[in-house]
Each structure stands twice: as C-alpha cells, then as structure tokens.
Amino acid sequence: MAHAVDQTINPAVAALKPSKTMALTDLALSMKEQGVDVIGLAAGEPDFDTPSEIVAAGVEALQTGLTRYTPNAGTSVLRKAICSKLKVDNGLEYAADEVLVSNGAKQSIWQALLATCSAGDEVIIPAPYWVSYPEMATMAGAKPVIVPTTPQEGFLMSAEKLRAAITPRSRLLILCTPSNPTGSVYPRELLEALAEVVRDHPRLLVLSDEIYEYITYAPAQHHSFGTLPGMWERTLTVNGFSKAYAMTGWRLGYLAGPRHFVKAASTIQSQSTSGASSIAQHAALAALNLGPRGGPPVAAMVEAFKERKDMIVAKLRTIPGVNLAEPEGAFYVLPEMGAFFGPGAEAVGWGPVPDSDAFCRYLIEKANVAVVPGEAFGADTCIRISYAASLDTLTTAMDRIVAALAPGAYRLRTGA
C-alpha cells in the first residue's frame, strides 16, 4: 500500500518572503516574450558590459588552466590584493587571513550573520532596507528589528533612533551606504554619532555593506565604518565586484573583519559552497588593477549613472504628489508615492489603487514600465526605480510614468 509523502517544509523557510524584485523582473520578461514593449526598471544590475581588461583576465584563466579548486577562503594573491585595496581606498588595515572571498557579497552577508548571531539575538536594520537583510536574520535564528526612516530624514537613521532600538539582545547593526534601495549616503558626522552609540554596547557588532561604495555623486563621499575610532574590532565589512565593475554574473564578493569572526564565516563556507570560482578570482585581480576606485572604466560608469539619476529626479519632480529624497549614490531612486494609493486613489479606466503592489501593477500593465513596490524594502508608500538602463530607455520610461500619472489619467488618494 502506497503511503502519502510528507510534504512538510521547514517552518523557518516557509515563513520567508519571496523576492518581489525578482517577481516583477520575471513578469516584465514574460510580457516581453509575448511582444509587449515593457521597460524593466526593477533589477539591481548595471547595464554596462564588464570592462574588457577583466574579461581578458577571465579568458586567460580559462586558457591557462586556472580552472581548479582554489583555497576555501580565496587565493592568497587575491586576498592580498583586496587588503591593498582596502588600505588605499578605505583606510582599513587587514591581513590576508582576515579576508574571506565568497560567491558574491550576498553570501558574505549571510555567512557573517550565521557566524555572529544566535537564536534570540536581535539584528537592527534601518528601513528602507535591502530585501534580504530581514530574511537572512530570520534564517539565522535572530529577530530583525526594523528602524523606520523617512524621506525628510534623507532615509538616514539617526543616533537617537539607533539608541532607542538597542536592547540587551542586540547583536548586529546592518548599515548599507550607499544604500540599496534609497541611494542615501551616510555622511561621516552621522557615522561618528552612530559609532558613539555602538561604543556604549560591547555586545553590538556592525555589518557594513559597502558594495556600492564607488557609485557616489559629489559632494557625497563614502566612508567605511571600520575606520571610525574603536570600530575596527566591531565591524564586519562586506564588499564585492558586482556593482562597480558590472560583474554581477561573475559572483564574487568578500568579507573583511577581525580574524575570529572571519574564520567562523570561512568554516561555514567550507561546509556549504567551498571556494569561489577560480576564473572569477583571476578576473577580480584585473578589476583591482584598474586603479583606485576602479580607475577610468568605473569613473565612466559613475558619470553615466549620475546623468541618468539627474534626469529621473527632474522628471519625478514634475509629478504633483511625489515626495523625493534625492539619491547621493548607488543606482536607485525611492520616491515616496503615498498620495497615489489608498482610499480614493484610482487609475482612470483601470480601477482603484489600494496599495503599492497595485500601483506597480498599474504601471507595468498601462505604462509598460516595471518598478518594485516599496513594501519589499520596508517602505510601503514608496516604489523603487533602478536607473541601470540607457539614458534613452530611461527617458522613455519616465515619460510613460509621467503620462500615466497625469491628472486626467489618475486620481490621487482622498485628502492627498
């Protein structure tokens, strides 16, 4: 007699939220396959090709037999090169055995959480946040503690808000600067104020996600949290090659921090994925050799990103009801759009728009532009627009959005 298979899913996994970023991207791709002229502004991926110097190094690795397993923590030559980069660009001093190379910065963050957090610990996460932070904290057995910020605050968490969020169970503070999804950049003065609060709580560590560090727009400047007085011992710095060098598919990131934490993360990696791709690691050496802050290839990409950002900001400011904190880095805009959904909000000929999910559905169906609802980032009244597309494509997309939200086509929320 056949018995039914137990189809129980691990409750911790079942509780996880699927990525809405990927869902919108997949929907846009599906519509494109059906012949619909959809512009996808949901993905967090540069549209530039990987610089030729990096590609050539990858080909060289293939042609010269650099296709074997590497040491679990990464090749010695790459870890030493990362140490040099951190010293020159960031003012951070690390030894090679205080660096762990992984299959992307996402893996670095996940392993840092597993290495430092225990069941019942709390992870403090300013909102809006990258979608995976709370889910990773949950998977690690910790409790995400969300600290809301507003456009009026520049989406920056104050020292007072951090102090109010700390409890005896607080173990990790996650900071992302420049930020995905807001584009906000923490100024040094605010980082110093946050460090003063952290210093008063010996159990509290800081995970500093610096994956967008090179993509900043003057006068904003990136500052590494670990350089602040007394913070080196408390900071786990995460970075990688995906965003600045347009190497998303190469899957390479790294964690730098105090030796005992990095060693613990390395042990986790040794029992899961083992070392990162030998080909990607060889290519990463070429990336680091492009020069400080990525050299001319990265500077050209950042210049293009800034031009795109300026255009999008200008277009958004022509739409009544939009509340905008202008981005200072990364390649995202997170406009506050609360006036466009809720009681009384309606798209003419489409129907009521109760929330940000419905609003984004309206934009993709009627304007053929895919953006991400802010609920995914802990910002229910916002949407995220990625400007990792050509200026012409972005201009077309923004013109469609402006037309779709024109007074004759759209009614704002009651009282907005």
Disulfide bonds with the S-S distance in Angstrom:
none
